[in-house]
Amino acid sequence: MAHVRERSPSPEISSDSLLKRLKTTHSSSTSTVDHELRFYTGLFGPENVQQLHQAYASSEPFKYAIIEKLFQDDLLKNVKDECIKELSFTEKETDIYKVNQTGDLASLSYLSEAQLALFPNLLALRDALYSSEFRKFIQSITGCGPLSGTKQDMSVNSYTQGCHLLNHDDVIGTRRVSYILYMPLPYGQEWKKEWGGALELYPVQPSVDGIPEPEAAPCKAIPPSWNQFIFFEVQPGKSFHSVEEVVIGGDGTARLSISGWFHAAQEGEEGYQAGQAVPELKSSREQLTSSSTTFIEYPDPAPPHPDGPLRREYMSYLAKFLNPVYLQTRTMKALMARFVAESSIELHHFLSASLISKLEPDLRRADQADGLDGETRQGRVPPHTAGVSGAWSARGPPHKWRYCTLQKTTESPRESDTILRQLQDEVFPSDAFRAWLSILTNLLPLSYAVEARRFRPGLDYTLATSEGDESRLDVVLGLTPQVEVEENETRSNGKSKANEEDEKDEKPHGWQAGDWGGWECYMAPHDEEDDPAVYRSGSSKKHQVNDASGSQDHDSDPGTGEQEDDEDESTLLTVQPSFNTLLLVLRDEGVMRFVKYVSAAAAGSRWDLCAEFNVGMVQDDEEYS
């Protein structure tokens, strides 16, 4: 295994020496005494410190510790009240999270005296967390080395219904210890496991390159509870974790917490070390900057030229699967002109009616059989084992993506599996489809990669990645059954689904409303210094959430909220999940792409057939060169 930044030693230390180490930071000043009094009685006791140290050292899948009661209860209740009444929460949504969040609480120090008077308890809690005695306490348990008291990094987060945080390792800059302090709402009501919001911890396994990566499913899930404090040392290749989607809504229920990081001692602080070695393992954030697709070469390396007509035998073969309108020469030429002009196009009702009549009902039955349909789950997060039996298996690693793929099996396949496998293994890789693609796009397909994908509600997604140095042709066949109410309402209005203009006039429902996630999103290339995780999804809705539980609107004070631009210009294309629609996109080098996490609120799985093609450009056609 690759060498990681050397951990500070954490030898077996006696209770007396631990207590002595903690006490050496104490002074007779009133502020120091006040800090200790704010914490739960007995927290700094030698027996408690020793127990936490031992529990931390033996914990799995990586080292972490849980303090069931961190602060005096009255203090935390007052902090909760100040957060709800005085702080502004902004809904933020990217490829990796959806959360209601305040600005950095370190900025509270820059408020006016009148504004500071609104947050006496929050300031007391912040100062206690970053006090010398508490930092020494954390250091004694984790062996993480000296921590900074000047670089404070924390915010208040409210996870309401639909909020989530996907797999990552927290490795950025000088972060050393991650922590979270829970204040679930409403106060006094026990948070139930089925409400979601658990902190999920992942074991790791070596990749084909020998680099540690998280397994597809977590091995531990810790639900939130009042005044509970969880912390762990930030380490690349080890500290992979996520926050399960919160599925409870209404009545002021929210997974309210204060979370942040202790950073390594900064310049001028005790224990500061200049020029610390850079970890050899890349962080999960760094690994997302690019991806590497394994392509299959065509048996005939010479691609068909788009100027020629589609051969008769190709036409006959594709007619077994495709809507015949897309095999008409006039239609193909018109579509090519649109694609060349816009670099993307959607083809509705792509597969033949006979194929769809078999595929659609069986996909619905598959969700019902696996307990992934909305009626069975009632909006709850399914177990990670759901939908991975038979021909389907979960594909990770989850710090990049998680979804199910179609595998070979000796079991009797479902009808939908048989159709999807034929499309995956025969139709999309065929010379006939290659020639058809060439005519439709005026490109030369050179190699391909194709897979059938199933994104389970409450579990699956892909995070934003890009191909750094070459363009790709993305071909995605959406096969997500739409909710029945949409179809019934369409029929009751007397509108045909083929009538695109009428459909645009209708109010979006289900997948089309964007609330269930699952959309395919393309983002502009980012600057090297930017974090791609801060990109907002194209369908996200930017607005001020009233308070931690989203109940009523109020004005935000300067410095207590975070200002954002009205519009995110980095979104290039967003496509909602659809059924029997083929999406073609010429993706330029550096463009980032992801499938948004599918919410547990969805009516069922998001299905598609996803293909990527290495392509060449036509050079001898002046009109399109």
N, C-alpha and C positions, 0 to 999 in steps of 0.2 A: 504494500500500500504506500502511496506517495506520502512524503513527509509533510506534516502540517506544522504551522507555527507552534513552537514549543510551549507547552502548557506550564504555568507556574506550578511548582511542586505542591502537592497536597498530602503531606505525610500524616501519619496517625499522630494526633496531638492530644495531650491530656486536657481534660476539662479545665483544670486550673490554669494551664498556659493559655488556653483560648480566652478564658475570662480576663487574664492579665493583659493579653494583647488588646482586647476591647477596651479595658479600663484605662490603658495608657493614653488613649485619645481624649479622655474626659478631662474637663477642667472644672473649676469651681464656678464658672460663669453661669448666670441664670439661663442663658439661651441653650447651653448644653443640657442642663437639667430639664428644661422644657421639652427639648427634642425627645429625650428618653421617656418622659412622661406621656408623650403623645402615642407611644406604641402600646400594644397590648401587654398587660401585666405578665412578666416572666419571659418575655421574648429574648432578652439578652442574658438570661440565666445560663450558667455553664452546662447544665444538663440538657437544656433545650438546644443550645448551640451544637453540642456534641451529637445529639440525635439527628439534627438536620444535616450535619456534616457526614455522618455515616449513611443516612438515607440518600443523600446526593451522590455519594461515591458509588453506591450500589444500584442506582436507578437505571432503568432501560426504557426506551432504546438508546437514549443518550442521557447524560447527566443533567438532572433537573431537581428542584425541590419545591415542596408545597408548604406554605405557612397558612394554616387554616384561619387564624385570626391575627392580622397584622397591626391594626390601629385600635385605639380606644373607640368604642362603638359610637359615642356621641359625636366625636370629631368626624368620623366618616359619614354619619347621617347629615351633619351640617355641610360637609363637602358635597354630598349628593344634592342637597337642596340648592346650594350655590350654582352647581353645574346646570341644573334644570332651569333655574330662574334667571340666571345672569349670562350664561354662555350661549353663543350662537353655534349651531351645528350645520355644516354644509354637507349635502349628499355628494359623495365622490364615487365615481365608478370607472374602473379601468378593466383591462383584460384579467387582472389578478384579484381585484377586490370590488366590493360594493359596501360602503360604510358611511355613517354620518359622523363627521369629525370636526373638532375645534382646531384652531391654530396651535402652534407650539406654545406650551404653557411657560416656557422660559421667557417668552415675550411679556409675561405679566409684570416683570420687573420694570418695564418701560412705560407702564401706565401712569396716569396722573394720580395724585393722592386720593382724589374723589373716586376714581375708578377702582383703585386698590382697596378702598374701604368696602367694596362689594364682595371681596373675596378673602376675608381674613382666614377662614378655615382652609381654603384651597392653598393659599400661600404657606400656611403652617404645615400642611401635609407635604407640599413640594420641598420646603426647606428641610423637613425631617428626613425625607427620602434621600436627599443628596447631602445630608449631614455627614461629618467625618465618622461619627460612631456607627451609623448605619452602613456606610460604605465599607468600613472595616469589618463589620458583621458579615456582609455579603462576601467579602474577600476571604474571610476565615472559612466560610462554608464551601466556596467554590475553588479556591486556590487560583483565582483568575488574575492576580497581580493588582497593583495599585489602580484605583479608579478615580476619575475626575469628579471634583465637586463644582467646578466652574462651567464645564460643558454639560449643560442639562438638556435633556432630549425627551419630551413627554407630551402627550395630548390626551384628551378625553374622547372616547369613541362610544358611539351608541349604535349597536347592531339591532335594528328593528327588522320586521318581517322582510325576508329576501336578501338581507345583508350576509356577506361571506368574505373569507380571505383564503385564497388558494395556497398551495404548497410553495414554500420558500425557506431559506436558511437564515435570513436576517443579516447576512454578512455585507456590511457597507462601512467603509472608512475605519474609524477607530472604535467602533462598537465592541464591547467586551461581554456585557451581560444584558440579556433581554428580560423584561418583567411585565407582568400584568396584574393589576389590582381590581377585583370585581366589586361592582355595586349594582347588581341586577335589580330591575324594577318590576313590579312595585316592591317597596321595602317591606320586609316581614313575610313575604311569600316565597316559599322554596321553589327554586328553578327546577322544572321537570326535565328529565333526560330527553323526552320525545319532542321538546321544544327546539332542539338543535342548539347551536352556539357552543358546542364543546371544543376545547383545545385538543387538536389531534396531533399525535407524535408518531413519526415514521421511522421504521428500521431502515438500514441501508444495505445494499448489496453491490458488488463490483459490476461495472458495466463491461461491455466487450473490450473496452480500452483499459480496463482495470481501475477506472475512476469510480469512487463511491457515489451511488445515486440512490434516492429513496425508492422503496418498493411501492407498488401500485396502491396499496391500502395501508392505513395506519394500524399500529398494533395497540395503541392506547388512546382513549378519548376521555378527557377530564371536563365534566360539566361545570359551569360557573356556580359559585356560591358567595354569599355576602361576606365581604372582608377577607376573602381568600387571596393570597399572593403567591404567584408562581413565577419562578425565575430559572434561567439556565444560561450557561456560557455560550456565546455565539461562536460557532466553528464551521468553516466550510467543509462540506462533505459529511457533516454529522447532524447539525441542529435543524433538520427539516421538520416543519410543522405547518399546520393550517387551522383555520377556524371554520367549523361546520356551519352551514347556512342556518340562520334563525328562521323558524317556520311559524312561530306564534305571532299573532298580531292583535291590535286593539287593546282597549282597557289599560293603556299606558305601559304595556309590557315591553321591556327592552333589555338587552344584554349591555348594560352600561359599565364602562371600565375606564381606568387610567392605565395607559400602557406607554412604554418607552424603553430607553436603553441607558445603561451606565457605560460611559466611554473610558478608554484608557487614560491615565493621567496625562494632562496636557503640559506643554512647555511652561516652566515656572512652578509647577506643582510637584509635591513630594512624590518620588517614584517615577518621574518622567524619564523615558528612554528614547533618545533621538535615533532616527534611522532604523526603526524596527524592521525586521525581515518581512518581505511580502510573502503571504502563504502560497505554497506551490499549487494548491488546489483552487480552482476557480469557484467563485461564489455562484449560487443559482442565478443571480442577476446577470453575471458575466456570461454564463452559459446560454442565456436566452438571446444574445446578440446575433447569433446565426445558427442555422441548422444544416444538416447534411442529409439529403435524401439519397437513398440507394436506388439507382436507375437500372432498368433492364434494356439491353440493346435489342433492336429488331433483328431478326434473321437476315433480312435484306437491308444492308446499310444504306442503300440509295433511296432517299425519300421520294415519294411521288410528287410531281410538280403540280401546283395548284391550278395552272392554266388548263390542264387537260380535263376532259369529262370523267365522271365517275364510271368505272368499268361496269359492264352489265352484271358480271358475277358478284361484284361488291354490292351493287344495287339489290340484287336478289337476296343476298345474305342479310343486309341491314334491314330489309323490309320485314324480316321476321320479328324485329325488335322495335324499330323506330316508327313514329308517326309518319305516314307516307308523305305528308306535306313537306317534311324536311329533306326529302330525297328528290324533290323537283329541282331541276337545273335553274329555273328562274328564281325560285326561293333562295337557293344556296348563294347565287350571285348577289342578290339583294342583301342577304345577311352578311356576306363577306364585306360589302361596301360599308355597312354599319359598323362591323367589328373593326375594320381598318381605321375608320374615323374616330371611334370611341375607345378602343382597346378592351371593351367588355360588352357582353350581350347576354340576355336571358332568353331561353327558348322554352316556352310553356307547352304543356301537354306533349312532352318529348317522346316518351315510350308509347307503344301502341296500346289501344284500348283493351285488346284481349289480354295483354301482359299485365296491365294495371288492374284489371278486374280480379286477377288472382293475387297480385302482390299486396294491394292496399288492405283488404280485410285480414290477411294473414299477419301483416305487421301489427295490426291492432290486437290480434289474438296472441301474438308473441308477448306483447307487453302485459296482457292479462295473465298469461301463464306464468310469467316471471314476477308478478306482483309489482309491476312498474306503471300500471295504468293509474290514472288519477283517482278513480273510484275506490280502488283497493288501498292506496296509500293515504288518501285524504290529506294531501299536501305535506306529508311527513317525508323525511329523508330516508331512503331505503338502505338496507345493509349493503356493504361493499360486495357481498357475494351475489347480489341480485343480478340476473341476466348474464352470468358468466359460466353457465353450465352448457353442455352440448357443444354446439359449433362455435360459440362465442367466448372469447377470453379478454381480460382487461389488459390494455397496453399502456405502459408508462414510458419513462419515469414521470411522476406527477409534478415535478418542478418544471416540466416542459409541456406535458399533456397527459391526459387520461381519458380513454374511451375504449370501447370494445371493438375487436376486429374478428373477422370470420376466419376460422381455422378448419383444417381438415379433421374429420371425425368419423368414427366407425358407426356412430349412432344414426338411426333413421332421421334424415334431415326434414325440417319443416319445408313447406312449399316455398315460403319466402326466402329461406336460406338457399334453396336450389336455384331460384331465379337470380338472387344477388351474386351467388358464386359464378353463375354463367356469365353475368355481366362483368364481374371482376376478372375472371380468369380467361374468358374467351372473347367477349365482344369488344371491350375497351382496348385490349392489347392487339386486336386483329389488324391485318393489313387493310381490310375494308374500312374500319373506323379511322385508321391513320390517314387513308386517302381522303375520306370525308372531312376530317378535321383540317387537312391541308387546304382543301377547296374553300372551306368555310372561313378560315382565318388568314389565308395567304401566307402561311408559315410552313416550315418543313420540320415535322416531328422526327427527332433523331433517336430518342430513347424515352422510356416511360416508367412510371411507378403508379400503381393503382391499388386501392383497398376499399372494401366496404366498411363503413363505420357506424357504430351505434353509440350515441351519447345519452346515457341514462340520466333521468331527472334527479337532481340533488347530488350528483357525483362527478359528471364528466365535462370536459373542456379542452381547449388547447390554448397555450399562452403565446404571446406575440413573438415570432421569430422571423428571420429573413434570410434570403440567399444574398450573400455579400457581393458577388462579382459577376453574376450573370442573370439574364431574364429567364422566366419560366412561363409556360402556358398552363394555367390551372383550369381543370375541367371538373366541375362538381355537379353531380346529379342529385338534387334534393328529393328525398323520398319520405318526408315527415308527414304522416296523415294529419290533416287539419281537424280541429274540433268539430264535433257533429253539429253544434249550434250554428256554426258558420254556414254549413251546408243547408240546414233547414231554413235559416233566415234567407239565404239566397233564393231558395226555391219559392218561399212564400212571397218574396218580392217579384217573382217572375223574371229574375235576371239570370242569364246563363253565365257560367264561370268563364266561358270563352270571351265574354264581353268585358274587356279590360277597363274601358272607361267607366262602366257602371260600377265595377268593383272598387275603383278608386274613390267613388263618391260615398261608399259605405264606411261607417265607423269601424276602425280596426278591432278585431277580436283575437283572443288567443295568442298564437305565435306572432301574428302580424302587429299586435299592440306593443311588442317589445318587452313586456313585463316578464316573460318566461326565459329570456336570454336565447342562446343558441344561434345568434346571428353571426354571419361570416363578415369579418371586418378587415379592410385594408387600410394601413396607415402609412403616411409619408415617412421616408428615411429620417432618422433622428441624428442629432449632433452627437459626436463621440462622448461629450461630457454629460449628456442628458441621460436620465434613467428611463429606459423604454417603458418601465412599469407605470410611469405617470401619465402615459397616453390614456385619454378617455375614449370609451367606446363610442361608435357613431350613433347608437340609439340611446345613449344615456341621457337622463334628464337632469339638468343642472338647476337646482333651486335651493333656497334656504329651507331647512327643516326647522320647524318651530322650536322644539326643545328636544331633550334627549329621547322622549317617547313620541315625538311628532304630533303633539296635541294642538298647539296654537302658535300663531306667528307673533314675533316680537322683534323690535329693532335691535340691531347688534351694535355694541360699542366698538369704537376704533381699537384695534389691537386685540379684541377678544374673538374675532372671527377671521376667516381667511378669504381674501378677495380673489376671484377667478375671472378670467376673460369670459365674455358673453358667448363666444363661439370658439370651438376648437377647429382650427383650420387644417389640422394634420390628418383628419379622416378623409380618405379618398373614395371609399365605397363601402356601403353597408347593405347586406342582403339578408332579409329575414328568412327563417326556415320555411320551405315550401314543399309541395308535393308534385312530383313529375315535372320538375323544371330544371333544365340544364343551364348552368352558369359557366361562361367562358371568360377568363380574365388573363390578359397578358401582363404579368407582374414584372415590373422593372427591377433591376438590381437594387438591393437595399430596402425595398418596400416590405413593411412588416405585415403579417397576416395572423389572424387568430379566430377561433370559434368561441364565442362568449359562453361561459359556464351556464349550463342548463339548470334552471331553478327547480326546486322540489315542487313548486306550484304548477309546473307544466302538466298537461293532460297525459303525456306519455313520452317515449323516447324520441330523440331527434335522429333520423336515419339519413345517410347519404352514401353515395359512391364517389370517392375523391381520387382524382388522378392528377399527376403532374407530368409535364412533357418538357424535356430539353428540346429546344427548337432552333432552327436556323432561319435566317431571313432571306427572302427572295431578292436577288441583286439585279436581275436583268429586266425587271418590270418597272419602267420609269414612273408609272402612275402611282405605285405603292412603295417605291424604294426610298 
